[in-house]
């Protein structure tokens, strides 16, 4: 695995399962109330695996599953709660209101939000969020490339924290 960091972007090349665990721990340890992580990638790319590692990095014990049918699951961590969304089954932006999306992702609400399939409703996502794009690494069925991109001042601070935590865990 190679980690490249420059400004508002951090890229992990050829990340394997253990690398996902380390990245998830770094993200989970860095999340604070009001932070939003948008997760994009094709089906099977590893969004839920990364979400599980993030939750464990936040001190959330037990099973963390993709909320595909529930749309949102909430978990309690060490001081910071996690609201985990999976928007795959939603058809229209209006349905976001039905699951309490706006209340949970509001910058002033308690907890951090992790949103799988955020790319389905790009105009509805918070402006200041950290975007994680996951794709299959070229030439490998198991490895992934992960790109984290900050989209505002708050998410830039989060990205700096993740980068520092990754160096600490290396």
Number of C-alpha atoms within 10 A of each C-alpha: 12 10 16 11 14 8 10 17 19 19 19 20 19 20 22 16 15 11 19 22 20 20 24 24 24 25 25 26 20 21 25 18 18 20 25 29 27 23 24 22 18 12 11 11 20 23 23 19 18 23 25 25 24 27 28 20 23 26 19 20 13 10 9 19 12 19 17 15 12 12 19 21 16 16 17 15 17 10 12 20 22 28 21 26 25 22 24 16 13 16 11 10 14 10 13 16 10 9 14 11 19 15 12 22 23 17 18 11 14 19 25 24 28 25 26 26 21 22 18 17 14 12 10 14 17 18 12 17 23 26 23 23 20 22 20 20 17 11 8 10 8 13 21 23 20 25 19 22 22 22 16 15 12 16 23 19 15 22 26 18 16 23 21 13 19 17 10 9 11 7
